[in-house]
């Protein structure tokens, strides 16, 4: 094992501190600083022995990389500043607030020759990596059906901003699902979205139904709601988030010309006979696989450390991947707003989803 990666964290909110915990626990990472502009917050954490600084200018010169965990509107400038100093960067999702900002950050990283990763950590679960490999067993991909429906508690919406434009499940929760679908199935070429606010009655949507078209010809449907109580979501199915009750239920079903795969269990439906796979012959089911539970944020940061050391990685969400996930997410909001499909490349450069 080489020297640990000297890394700083920008932003000491809940997401930033989650990365701080990982950095402190991992032998592959050496935490050099935590940048926090709020003086009171900075003093409180400094009193706990953490290496707090007020600005990027105060970060130790030996620092080689950074995690950006500031509010989304700050991602663009934070990333440009860090890349300009030659640091590799993980930007907590979404990459930026707009397509124009995202393209500028990617261009800067490419010009500087430094790694740029978007923090879509679900890719790093062993079962997610295994699912992508197991899709080869179901033939050419035909379609995917997804259902994410978790009823958030009513007090979640007490702050006014959570009831205002841009705070619904499309812009808050969907990007996780879009990146996962891209990782498993491929690039999206078109999205269509219908939304409803009937159950909660707020300005924002509480439910959205999506029709998806992928570049490889596969189609998909996805229902996302924070008003409907159900056992189906990534978090419930994987037990990833301790704040959300686990169920172990699959929430994605992917079909191909030779079989189907359920996710996250990886239950595989396939033909155990020779010849044409067709509807008069039943499919056999192989039970899903069991995987040790890991901390996906730690896995992401340790993969990033290896990337910084020169090791290629096809799992981490690159800057370009993050931009594509953001584009498809913004496209759903634009489709709902305009009442028509939105194709890749049609999201205006400064559109923010509202």
KOLLUMKOL-938158 format. One record per residue (C-alpha): residue number from 0; residue in three letters; x, y, z. Coordinates in Angstrom, 2 decimals. Layout:
% residues N
@nr NUM | rest ALA | u X | v Y | w Z
...
END
This chain:
% residues 354
@nr 0 | rest UNK | u 0.00 | v 0.00 | w 0.00
@nr 1 | rest UNK | u 1.31 | v 3.43 | w -0.96
@nr 2 | rest UNK | u 1.00 | v 6.67 | w 0.93
@nr 3 | rest UNK | u -2.53 | v 7.73 | w 1.91
@nr 4 | rest UNK | u -4.18 | v 10.36 | w -0.26
@nr 5 | rest UNK | u -4.02 | v 13.82 | w 1.40
@nr 6 | rest UNK | u -7.60 | v 15.06 | w 1.04
@nr 7 | rest UNK | u -9.72 | v 17.93 | w 2.31
@nr 8 | rest UNK | u -13.49 | v 18.23 | w 2.62
@nr 9 | rest UNK | u -15.28 | v 21.42 | w 1.57
@nr 10 | rest UNK | u -18.43 | v 21.98 | w 3.63
@nr 11 | rest UNK | u -19.15 | v 20.72 | w 7.15
@nr 12 | rest UNK | u -22.84 | v 19.90 | w 6.77
@nr 13 | rest UNK | u -24.22 | v 16.39 | w 7.19
@nr 14 | rest UNK | u -22.89 | v 15.10 | w 3.85
@nr 15 | rest UNK | u -19.50 | v 16.71 | w 4.36
@nr 16 | rest UNK | u -19.15 | v 15.24 | w 7.84
@nr 17 | rest UNK | u -20.09 | v 11.82 | w 6.49
@nr 18 | rest UNK | u -17.08 | v 12.07 | w 4.19
@nr 19 | rest UNK | u -14.95 | v 13.29 | w 7.10
@nr 20 | rest UNK | u -15.85 | v 10.16 | w 9.07
@nr 21 | rest UNK | u -14.81 | v 7.98 | w 6.16
@nr 22 | rest UNK | u -11.57 | v 9.87 | w 5.63
@nr 23 | rest UNK | u -10.67 | v 9.43 | w 9.28
@nr 24 | rest UNK | u -11.46 | v 5.70 | w 9.21
@nr 25 | rest UNK | u -9.74 | v 4.76 | w 5.96
@nr 26 | rest UNK | u -6.01 | v 3.93 | w 5.86
@nr 27 | rest UNK | u -6.01 | v 5.04 | w 2.22
@nr 28 | rest UNK | u -6.90 | v 8.66 | w 3.02
@nr 29 | rest UNK | u -5.27 | v 11.35 | w 5.16
@nr 30 | rest UNK | u -7.65 | v 14.17 | w 6.12
@nr 31 | rest UNK | u -5.78 | v 17.48 | w 5.82
@nr 32 | rest UNK | u -8.54 | v 20.04 | w 6.41
@nr 33 | rest UNK | u -12.26 | v 20.74 | w 6.59
@nr 34 | rest UNK | u -13.28 | v 24.04 | w 5.00
@nr 35 | rest UNK | u -16.28 | v 25.70 | w 6.67
@nr 36 | rest UNK | u -17.22 | v 29.33 | w 6.19
@nr 37 | rest UNK | u -19.62 | v 29.54 | w 9.14
@nr 38 | rest UNK | u -17.57 | v 30.78 | w 12.09
@nr 39 | rest UNK | u -19.72 | v 29.21 | w 14.81
@nr 40 | rest UNK | u -19.86 | v 25.82 | w 13.11
@nr 41 | rest UNK | u -16.11 | v 25.97 | w 12.47
@nr 42 | rest UNK | u -15.34 | v 26.77 | w 16.11
@nr 43 | rest UNK | u -17.58 | v 23.97 | w 17.39
@nr 44 | rest UNK | u -15.87 | v 21.38 | w 15.23
@nr 45 | rest UNK | u -12.39 | v 22.75 | w 15.95
@nr 46 | rest UNK | u -13.13 | v 22.27 | w 19.65
@nr 47 | rest UNK | u -13.61 | v 18.58 | w 18.85
@nr 48 | rest UNK | u -10.08 | v 18.41 | w 17.48
@nr 49 | rest UNK | u -10.95 | v 18.54 | w 13.80
@nr 50 | rest UNK | u -8.64 | v 20.39 | w 11.33
@nr 51 | rest UNK | u -10.94 | v 23.30 | w 10.55
@nr 52 | rest UNK | u -10.07 | v 26.15 | w 8.18
@nr 53 | rest UNK | u -12.09 | v 29.11 | w 6.92
@nr 54 | rest UNK | u -11.33 | v 29.07 | w 3.19
@nr 55 | rest UNK | u -9.68 | v 27.17 | w 0.36
@nr 56 | rest UNK | u -6.64 | v 29.43 | w 0.71
@nr 57 | rest UNK | u -6.04 | v 27.95 | w 4.18
@nr 58 | rest UNK | u -5.91 | v 24.32 | w 3.01
@nr 59 | rest UNK | u -2.42 | v 22.78 | w 3.48
@nr 60 | rest UNK | u -0.33 | v 22.85 | w 0.32
@nr 61 | rest UNK | u 0.30 | v 19.10 | w 0.50
@nr 62 | rest UNK | u -3.39 | v 18.42 | w -0.16
@nr 63 | rest UNK | u -3.90 | v 16.55 | w -3.44
@nr 64 | rest UNK | u -7.67 | v 16.09 | w -3.57
@nr 65 | rest UNK | u -10.95 | v 17.38 | w -2.24
@nr 66 | rest UNK | u -14.55 | v 16.41 | w -1.65
@nr 67 | rest UNK | u -17.03 | v 19.19 | w -2.42
@nr 68 | rest UNK | u -20.03 | v 18.89 | w -0.10
@nr 69 | rest UNK | u -21.35 | v 22.43 | w -0.23
@nr 70 | rest UNK | u -24.86 | v 23.43 | w -1.41
@nr 71 | rest UNK | u -25.37 | v 22.78 | w -5.13
@nr 72 | rest UNK | u -25.18 | v 26.45 | w -6.24
@nr 73 | rest UNK | u -21.60 | v 26.57 | w -4.91
@nr 74 | rest UNK | u -20.36 | v 23.42 | w -6.67
@nr 75 | rest UNK | u -19.38 | v 25.19 | w -9.89
@nr 76 | rest UNK | u -17.06 | v 27.80 | w -8.38
@nr 77 | rest UNK | u -15.71 | v 25.45 | w -5.70
@nr 78 | rest UNK | u -14.78 | v 22.91 | w -8.36
@nr 79 | rest UNK | u -13.13 | v 25.48 | w -10.63
@nr 80 | rest UNK | u -11.10 | v 26.86 | w -7.72
@nr 81 | rest UNK | u -9.87 | v 23.43 | w -6.61
@nr 82 | rest UNK | u -9.15 | v 22.20 | w -10.12
@nr 83 | rest UNK | u -7.27 | v 25.43 | w -10.73
@nr 84 | rest UNK | u -5.00 | v 24.49 | w -7.83
@nr 85 | rest UNK | u -4.36 | v 21.08 | w -9.42
@nr 86 | rest UNK | u -6.51 | v 19.04 | w -7.03
@nr 87 | rest UNK | u -8.52 | v 15.98 | w -8.00
@nr 88 | rest UNK | u -12.15 | v 16.37 | w -6.98
@nr 89 | rest UNK | u -15.20 | v 14.41 | w -5.90
@nr 90 | rest UNK | u -18.28 | v 16.62 | w -6.27
@nr 91 | rest UNK | u -21.27 | v 15.50 | w -4.25
@nr 92 | rest UNK | u -24.23 | v 15.02 | w -6.59
@nr 93 | rest UNK | u -25.46 | v 16.85 | w -8.53
@nr 94 | rest UNK | u -22.31 | v 17.90 | w -10.33
@nr 95 | rest UNK | u -23.53 | v 21.49 | w -10.69
@nr 96 | rest UNK | u -26.81 | v 23.40 | w -10.87
@nr 97 | rest UNK | u -26.88 | v 23.82 | w -14.68
@nr 98 | rest UNK | u -25.57 | v 22.15 | w -17.82
@nr 99 | rest UNK | u -23.42 | v 25.17 | w -18.68
@nr 100 | rest UNK | u -21.74 | v 25.05 | w -15.27
@nr 101 | rest UNK | u -21.19 | v 21.29 | w -15.53
@nr 102 | rest UNK | u -19.58 | v 21.56 | w -18.94
@nr 103 | rest UNK | u -17.25 | v 24.29 | w -17.65
@nr 104 | rest UNK | u -16.13 | v 22.11 | w -14.74
@nr 105 | rest UNK | u -15.50 | v 19.10 | w -16.99
@nr 106 | rest UNK | u -13.54 | v 21.26 | w -19.44
@nr 107 | rest UNK | u -11.41 | v 22.64 | w -16.62
@nr 108 | rest UNK | u -10.64 | v 19.16 | w -15.23
@nr 109 | rest UNK | u -9.73 | v 17.85 | w -18.68
@nr 110 | rest UNK | u -7.48 | v 20.85 | w -19.34
@nr 111 | rest UNK | u -5.76 | v 20.46 | w -15.97
@nr 112 | rest UNK | u -5.46 | v 16.68 | w -16.28
@nr 113 | rest UNK | u -6.95 | v 15.99 | w -12.85
@nr 114 | rest UNK | u -9.56 | v 13.37 | w -11.92
@nr 115 | rest UNK | u -13.16 | v 14.56 | w -11.58
@nr 116 | rest UNK | u -15.73 | v 12.25 | w -9.97
@nr 117 | rest UNK | u -19.42 | v 12.84 | w -9.26
@nr 118 | rest UNK | u -20.58 | v 11.40 | w -5.94
@nr 119 | rest UNK | u -23.13 | v 8.83 | w -7.13
@nr 120 | rest UNK | u -22.01 | v 6.23 | w -4.62
@nr 121 | rest UNK | u -24.66 | v 3.55 | w -5.30
@nr 122 | rest UNK | u -22.47 | v 2.32 | w -8.16
@nr 123 | rest UNK | u -19.92 | v 1.14 | w -5.62
@nr 124 | rest UNK | u -22.10 | v -1.49 | w -3.92
@nr 125 | rest UNK | u -20.93 | v -5.02 | w -4.81
@nr 126 | rest UNK | u -24.47 | v -6.00 | w -5.80
@nr 127 | rest UNK | u -24.70 | v -3.08 | w -8.24
@nr 128 | rest UNK | u -21.45 | v -4.05 | w -9.92
@nr 129 | rest UNK | u -22.59 | v -7.69 | w -10.03
@nr 130 | rest UNK | u -25.96 | v -6.69 | w -11.51
@nr 131 | rest UNK | u -24.30 | v -4.96 | w -14.45
@nr 132 | rest UNK | u -22.26 | v -8.10 | w -15.14
@nr 133 | rest UNK | u -25.28 | v -10.41 | w -14.76
@nr 134 | rest UNK | u -27.31 | v -8.49 | w -17.33
@nr 135 | rest UNK | u -25.26 | v -10.31 | w -19.97
@nr 136 | rest UNK | u -27.25 | v -13.43 | w -19.05
@nr 137 | rest UNK | u -30.63 | v -11.99 | w -20.16
@nr 138 | rest UNK | u -29.77 | v -11.22 | w -23.79
@nr 139 | rest UNK | u -30.41 | v -7.94 | w -25.53
@nr 140 | rest UNK | u -32.03 | v -5.47 | w -23.15
@nr 141 | rest UNK | u -35.71 | v -4.81 | w -23.81
@nr 142 | rest UNK | u -36.95 | v -2.70 | w -20.91
@nr 143 | rest UNK | u -36.91 | v -1.75 | w -17.26
@nr 144 | rest UNK | u -39.69 | v -1.09 | w -14.77
@nr 145 | rest UNK | u -38.91 | v 0.85 | w -11.60
@nr 146 | rest UNK | u -40.89 | v 1.93 | w -8.56
@nr 147 | rest UNK | u -39.56 | v 4.24 | w -5.81
@nr 148 | rest UNK | u -42.30 | v 5.15 | w -3.39
@nr 149 | rest UNK | u -41.58 | v 6.23 | w 0.18
@nr 150 | rest UNK | u -43.91 | v 8.37 | w 2.24
@nr 151 | rest UNK | u -41.82 | v 11.08 | w 3.87
@nr 152 | rest UNK | u -43.10 | v 12.13 | w 7.29
@nr 153 | rest UNK | u -45.27 | v 15.25 | w 7.28
@nr 154 | rest UNK | u -42.88 | v 17.32 | w 9.42
@nr 155 | rest UNK | u -40.25 | v 16.86 | w 6.70
@nr 156 | rest UNK | u -42.16 | v 19.59 | w 4.87
@nr 157 | rest UNK | u -42.27 | v 22.07 | w 7.75
@nr 158 | rest UNK | u -39.49 | v 24.23 | w 6.21
@nr 159 | rest UNK | u -40.99 | v 26.39 | w 3.48
@nr 160 | rest UNK | u -38.22 | v 25.64 | w 0.99
@nr 161 | rest UNK | u -39.19 | v 21.95 | w 1.00
@nr 162 | rest UNK | u -42.61 | v 22.92 | w -0.33
@nr 163 | rest UNK | u -41.25 | v 25.26 | w -3.00
@nr 164 | rest UNK | u -40.33 | v 24.76 | w -6.64
@nr 165 | rest UNK | u -37.40 | v 22.41 | w -7.19
@nr 166 | rest UNK | u -37.74 | v 20.57 | w -3.86
@nr 167 | rest UNK | u -39.98 | v 17.70 | w -5.04
@nr 168 | rest UNK | u -38.82 | v 14.13 | w -5.70
@nr 169 | rest UNK | u -37.81 | v 14.88 | w -9.31
@nr 170 | rest UNK | u -35.01 | v 17.24 | w -8.30
@nr 171 | rest UNK | u -34.37 | v 15.76 | w -4.84
@nr 172 | rest UNK | u -34.43 | v 11.98 | w -5.28
@nr 173 | rest UNK | u -34.52 | v 11.08 | w -8.96
@nr 174 | rest UNK | u -30.87 | v 11.73 | w -9.84
@nr 175 | rest UNK | u -29.83 | v 8.68 | w -7.79
@nr 176 | rest UNK | u -32.16 | v 6.51 | w -9.87
@nr 177 | rest UNK | u -31.17 | v 8.03 | w -13.18
@nr 178 | rest UNK | u -27.48 | v 7.40 | w -12.58
@nr 179 | rest UNK | u -28.15 | v 3.82 | w -11.51
@nr 180 | rest UNK | u -30.25 | v 3.18 | w -14.64
@nr 181 | rest UNK | u -27.50 | v 4.65 | w -16.81
@nr 182 | rest UNK | u -24.90 | v 2.50 | w -15.05
@nr 183 | rest UNK | u -26.92 | v -0.67 | w -15.62
@nr 184 | rest UNK | u -28.65 | v -0.08 | w -18.96
@nr 185 | rest UNK | u -26.97 | v 2.80 | w -20.78
@nr 186 | rest UNK | u -27.47 | v 6.38 | w -21.90
@nr 187 | rest UNK | u -30.93 | v 7.88 | w -22.04
@nr 188 | rest UNK | u -31.98 | v 9.49 | w -25.31
@nr 189 | rest UNK | u -35.43 | v 10.80 | w -24.33
@nr 190 | rest UNK | u -37.63 | v 11.24 | w -21.26
@nr 191 | rest UNK | u -41.28 | v 12.10 | w -20.76
@nr 192 | rest UNK | u -42.70 | v 13.03 | w -17.35
@nr 193 | rest UNK | u -46.16 | v 13.41 | w -15.85
@nr 194 | rest UNK | u -46.43 | v 14.90 | w -12.35
@nr 195 | rest UNK | u -49.08 | v 15.25 | w -9.67
@nr 196 | rest UNK | u -49.36 | v 17.19 | w -6.42
@nr 197 | rest UNK | u -52.79 | v 15.77 | w -5.58
@nr 198 | rest UNK | u -51.86 | v 13.95 | w -2.39
@nr 199 | rest UNK | u -49.95 | v 16.67 | w -0.53
@nr 200 | rest UNK | u -51.35 | v 19.71 | w -2.31
@nr 201 | rest UNK | u -48.08 | v 21.65 | w -2.36
@nr 202 | rest UNK | u -46.59 | v 23.78 | w -5.13
@nr 203 | rest UNK | u -44.17 | v 20.95 | w -5.85
@nr 204 | rest UNK | u -44.98 | v 17.51 | w -7.23
@nr 205 | rest UNK | u -45.32 | v 14.59 | w -4.83
@nr 206 | rest UNK | u -45.49 | v 11.95 | w -7.57
@nr 207 | rest UNK | u -44.10 | v 11.58 | w -11.07
@nr 208 | rest UNK | u -44.47 | v 8.92 | w -13.76
@nr 209 | rest UNK | u -41.67 | v 8.71 | w -16.31
@nr 210 | rest UNK | u -41.37 | v 7.14 | w -19.75
@nr 211 | rest UNK | u -37.74 | v 6.50 | w -20.68
@nr 212 | rest UNK | u -36.04 | v 5.77 | w -23.99
@nr 213 | rest UNK | u -32.44 | v 4.49 | w -23.98
@nr 214 | rest UNK | u -29.93 | v 4.87 | w -26.79
@nr 215 | rest UNK | u -29.60 | v 1.07 | w -27.11
@nr 216 | rest UNK | u -33.32 | v 0.77 | w -27.94
@nr 217 | rest UNK | u -34.52 | v -0.32 | w -24.50
@nr 218 | rest UNK | u -37.55 | v 1.41 | w -22.98
@nr 219 | rest UNK | u -38.42 | v 2.03 | w -19.36
@nr 220 | rest UNK | u -41.07 | v 3.25 | w -16.98
@nr 221 | rest UNK | u -40.44 | v 4.65 | w -13.54
@nr 222 | rest UNK | u -42.81 | v 5.87 | w -10.84
@nr 223 | rest UNK | u -41.35 | v 8.05 | w -8.09
@nr 224 | rest UNK | u -43.35 | v 9.37 | w -5.14
@nr 225 | rest UNK | u -42.71 | v 10.74 | w -1.67
@nr 226 | rest UNK | u -46.42 | v 10.53 | w -0.80
@nr 227 | rest UNK | u -47.09 | v 6.83 | w -1.39
@nr 228 | rest UNK | u -46.32 | v 4.32 | w 1.35
@nr 229 | rest UNK | u -44.78 | v 1.14 | w -0.06
@nr 230 | rest UNK | u -41.99 | v -1.42 | w 0.50
@nr 231 | rest UNK | u -40.35 | v -0.54 | w -2.83
@nr 232 | rest UNK | u -37.31 | v 1.71 | w -3.11
@nr 233 | rest UNK | u -33.55 | v 1.38 | w -3.36
@nr 234 | rest UNK | u -33.12 | v 2.33 | w 0.29
@nr 235 | rest UNK | u -35.73 | v -0.13 | w 1.57
@nr 236 | rest UNK | u -34.55 | v -2.91 | w -0.70
@nr 237 | rest UNK | u -30.88 | v -2.60 | w 0.21
@nr 238 | rest UNK | u -31.04 | v -1.42 | w 3.86
@nr 239 | rest UNK | u -28.52 | v 1.25 | w 2.86
@nr 240 | rest UNK | u -30.05 | v 4.11 | w 4.86
@nr 241 | rest UNK | u -30.69 | v 3.38 | w 8.55
@nr 242 | rest UNK | u -33.26 | v 6.19 | w 8.64
@nr 243 | rest UNK | u -35.50 | v 4.27 | w 6.19
@nr 244 | rest UNK | u -37.14 | v 0.99 | w 7.19
@nr 245 | rest UNK | u -35.70 | v -1.93 | w 5.23
@nr 246 | rest UNK | u -37.85 | v -4.49 | w 3.43
@nr 247 | rest UNK | u -35.47 | v -6.44 | w 1.19
@nr 248 | rest UNK | u -37.91 | v -6.03 | w -1.72
@nr 249 | rest UNK | u -36.82 | v -5.57 | w -5.31
@nr 250 | rest UNK | u -37.78 | v -2.27 | w -6.91
@nr 251 | rest UNK | u -36.35 | v -2.73 | w -10.42
@nr 252 | rest UNK | u -37.22 | v -5.40 | w -12.99
@nr 253 | rest UNK | u -35.12 | v -5.55 | w -16.14
@nr 254 | rest UNK | u -36.15 | v -7.67 | w -19.13
@nr 255 | rest UNK | u -34.12 | v -8.99 | w -22.02
@nr 256 | rest UNK | u -34.61 | v -11.27 | w -25.00
@nr 257 | rest UNK | u -33.44 | v -14.31 | w -23.02
@nr 258 | rest UNK | u -34.64 | v -13.61 | w -19.48
@nr 259 | rest UNK | u -35.03 | v -11.04 | w -16.73
@nr 260 | rest UNK | u -33.25 | v -9.71 | w -13.66
@nr 261 | rest UNK | u -34.68 | v -8.33 | w -10.42
@nr 262 | rest UNK | u -32.75 | v -5.71 | w -8.46
@nr 263 | rest UNK | u -31.26 | v -5.46 | w -5.87
@nr 264 | rest UNK | u -31.70 | v -9.18 | w -5.08
@nr 265 | rest UNK | u -30.22 | v -10.19 | w -8.48
@nr 266 | rest UNK | u -32.84 | v -12.92 | w -8.86
@nr 267 | rest UNK | u -32.34 | v -14.19 | w -12.40
@nr 268 | rest UNK | u -35.07 | v -15.57 | w -14.65
@nr 269 | rest UNK | u -33.63 | v -17.60 | w -17.54
@nr 270 | rest UNK | u -34.27 | v -20.47 | w -19.95
@nr 271 | rest UNK | u -32.73 | v -23.79 | w -18.88
@nr 272 | rest UNK | u -33.49 | v -25.42 | w -22.23
@nr 273 | rest UNK | u -32.01 | v -25.33 | w -25.72
@nr 274 | rest UNK | u -33.51 | v -23.49 | w -28.64
@nr 275 | rest UNK | u -35.71 | v -20.43 | w -28.94
@nr 276 | rest UNK | u -36.75 | v -18.65 | w -25.77
@nr 277 | rest UNK | u -40.51 | v -18.12 | w -26.13
@nr 278 | rest UNK | u -43.70 | v -17.82 | w -24.13
@nr 279 | rest UNK | u -44.89 | v -21.43 | w -24.24
@nr 280 | rest UNK | u -41.83 | v -22.51 | w -22.28
@nr 281 | rest UNK | u -41.39 | v -21.38 | w -18.70
@nr 282 | rest UNK | u -38.36 | v -19.61 | w -17.30
@nr 283 | rest UNK | u -36.38 | v -20.92 | w -14.35
@nr 284 | rest UNK | u -35.42 | v -18.70 | w -11.44
@nr 285 | rest UNK | u -32.01 | v -18.57 | w -9.80
@nr 286 | rest UNK | u -32.06 | v -17.10 | w -6.32
@nr 287 | rest UNK | u -30.34 | v -13.80 | w -5.84
@nr 288 | rest UNK | u -26.83 | v -13.50 | w -4.51
@nr 289 | rest UNK | u -25.80 | v -12.45 | w -1.01
@nr 290 | rest UNK | u -23.23 | v -9.72 | w -0.54
@nr 291 | rest UNK | u -21.54 | v -8.35 | w 2.53
@nr 292 | rest UNK | u -22.86 | v -4.92 | w 3.42
@nr 293 | rest UNK | u -20.36 | v -2.17 | w 2.85
@nr 294 | rest UNK | u -20.24 | v 1.58 | w 3.30
@nr 295 | rest UNK | u -20.63 | v 2.76 | w -0.32
@nr 296 | rest UNK | u -19.24 | v 6.23 | w 0.44
@nr 297 | rest UNK | u -16.09 | v 4.64 | w 1.83
@nr 298 | rest UNK | u -15.87 | v 2.37 | w -1.21
@nr 299 | rest UNK | u -16.24 | v 5.40 | w -3.46
@nr 300 | rest UNK | u -13.56 | v 7.40 | w -1.65
@nr 301 | rest UNK | u -11.12 | v 4.48 | w -1.63
@nr 302 | rest UNK | u -11.70 | v 3.87 | w -5.32
@nr 303 | rest UNK | u -11.04 | v 7.58 | w -5.83
@nr 304 | rest UNK | u -7.77 | v 7.28 | w -3.90
@nr 305 | rest UNK | u -6.73 | v 4.46 | w -6.24
@nr 306 | rest UNK | u -7.78 | v 6.57 | w -9.24
@nr 307 | rest UNK | u -5.61 | v 9.42 | w -7.97
@nr 308 | rest UNK | u -2.73 | v 6.93 | w -7.78
@nr 309 | rest UNK | u -3.18 | v 6.06 | w -11.44
@nr 310 | rest UNK | u -5.47 | v 3.01 | w -11.33
@nr 311 | rest UNK | u -8.20 | v 2.97 | w -13.97
@nr 312 | rest UNK | u -11.77 | v 2.60 | w -12.72
@nr 313 | rest UNK | u -14.94 | v 1.88 | w -14.70
@nr 314 | rest UNK | u -17.31 | v 1.99 | w -11.71
@nr 315 | rest UNK | u -16.90 | v 5.52 | w -10.36
@nr 316 | rest UNK | u -19.22 | v 8.15 | w -11.79
@nr 317 | rest UNK | u -17.02 | v 10.44 | w -13.87
@nr 318 | rest UNK | u -17.71 | v 14.10 | w -14.42
@nr 319 | rest UNK | u -19.21 | v 13.27 | w -17.82
@nr 320 | rest UNK | u -21.39 | v 10.57 | w -16.28
@nr 321 | rest UNK | u -22.55 | v 12.98 | w -13.60
@nr 322 | rest UNK | u -23.40 | v 15.57 | w -16.23
@nr 323 | rest UNK | u -25.41 | v 13.00 | w -18.22
@nr 324 | rest UNK | u -27.36 | v 11.98 | w -15.11
@nr 325 | rest UNK | u -28.00 | v 15.63 | w -14.32
@nr 326 | rest UNK | u -29.15 | v 16.31 | w -17.89
@nr 327 | rest UNK | u -31.68 | v 13.46 | w -17.78
@nr 328 | rest UNK | u -32.93 | v 14.61 | w -14.37
@nr 329 | rest UNK | u -33.36 | v 18.19 | w -15.58
@nr 330 | rest UNK | u -35.03 | v 16.83 | w -18.70
@nr 331 | rest UNK | u -37.76 | v 15.19 | w -16.60
@nr 332 | rest UNK | u -38.48 | v 18.51 | w -14.89
@nr 333 | rest UNK | u -38.53 | v 20.28 | w -18.27
@nr 334 | rest UNK | u -40.81 | v 17.63 | w -19.75
@nr 335 | rest UNK | u -43.27 | v 17.99 | w -16.88
@nr 336 | rest UNK | u -43.19 | v 21.76 | w -17.28
@nr 337 | rest UNK | u -43.68 | v 21.75 | w -21.07
@nr 338 | rest UNK | u -45.99 | v 18.74 | w -21.32
@nr 339 | rest UNK | u -43.92 | v 16.99 | w -23.99
@nr 340 | rest UNK | u -40.94 | v 14.63 | w -24.39
@nr 341 | rest UNK | u -37.44 | v 16.05 | w -24.01
@nr 342 | rest UNK | u -34.56 | v 14.51 | w -25.95
@nr 343 | rest UNK | u -30.91 | v 14.46 | w -25.00
@nr 344 | rest UNK | u -29.35 | v 17.80 | w -25.91
@nr 345 | rest UNK | u -32.58 | v 19.78 | w -25.51
@nr 346 | rest UNK | u -32.10 | v 20.97 | w -21.91
@nr 347 | rest UNK | u -31.25 | v 24.70 | w -22.01
@nr 348 | rest UNK | u -27.76 | v 25.47 | w -20.68
@nr 349 | rest UNK | u -29.02 | v 27.56 | w -17.74
@nr 350 | rest UNK | u -32.16 | v 25.55 | w -16.83
@nr 351 | rest UNK | u -32.25 | v 24.70 | w -13.12
@nr 352 | rest UNK | u -35.26 | v 22.42 | w -13.00
@nr 353 | rest UNK | u -37.79 | v 25.09 | w -11.98
END
